Amino acid sequence: MKILKIPSKTVLLIMLSVALAIVLTACGGNQLDKFVDEINSGEAIHAEFEGLYKVHAETRGNSTIILVFQAELEELATPEVSQIVSDEAASESRAAVEEMRNAGISEPSVILEFLDKSGNLIYVRQFS
């Protein structure tokens, strides 16, 4: 049986902390776009998940950040593993929502989406 390295809470905390810093220091209506650009260009984040997940961020409207984790290994493409990873990110995701709210974003939310290798949705968790 192969032992899998699931991304650590520290990595998810760093990822969401970067998001918070950008949201708090950004100005104008493109706050979330700046976050998405930072996540999508962050080499450290991609290196940590290399071989496990392809990670990218998207926005939905002016108040939702979506972090997409596409499994590169079949063993990670299960609702159970996806729930473990999302549980690790729960407190940071809630903190990101609160900071977005404090920054004046109405009805903020963070959505974590987990996809299998083919891009099929296997698990979603929303924090708002």
C-alpha positions, -999 to +999 in steps of 0.1 A: +000+000+000+014+034-010+015+061+017+003+094+004+016+128+015-015+150+019-007+187+018-001+200+052-022+225+072+008+248+071+007+250+033-030+257+033-025+283+060+002+300+039-020+299+008-049+315+026-027+340+045-014+352+012-050+356+001-059+376+033-029+399+029-039+407-007-075+412+001-067+435+029-042+456+010-059+457-023-081+486-034-110+489-058-132+462-072-105+439-083-095+427-048-103+391-055-087+392-090-054+402-072-058+372-049-064+348-078-033+362-097-012+357-066-023+321-060-020+311-097+015+325-100+027+313-066+056+288-073+059+277-036+022+266-036+025+247-069+058+231-057+042+218-025+013+202-043+034+189-072+025+154-081-005+155-058-029+183-070-029+209-097-041+240-078-056+272-092-079+299-080-109+315-096-134+342-087-172+341-089-187+375-089-173+401-066-174+381-034-164+345-039-129+329-041-128+294-055-097+272-048-097+243-072-077+212-064-074+187-093-060+153-081-031+140-101-032+106-083-063+084-083-058+078-046-065+115-039-096+116-060-121+105-034-146+124-013-130+111+018-095+124+011-110+157-002-129+161+030-097+156+050-079+183+030-108+207+034-110+200+071-074+211+074-083+243+056-115+250+075-104+275+101-082+294+076-111+295+051-134+309+078-108+335+087-105+345+050-142+350+048-142+372+080-113+393+067-131+397+033-161+409+052-140+433+073-125+446+040-160+456+029-168+426+006-205+419+010-216+382+013-180+368+010-173+331+006-145+307+000-152+275-020-129+246-021-135+223-051-119+190-056-117+174-090-105+140-102-078+136-129-104+140-157-118+173-142-150+158-128-161+174-095-159+150-066-162+172-035-172+208-027-171+227+005-182+263+009-174+287+038-194+319+041 
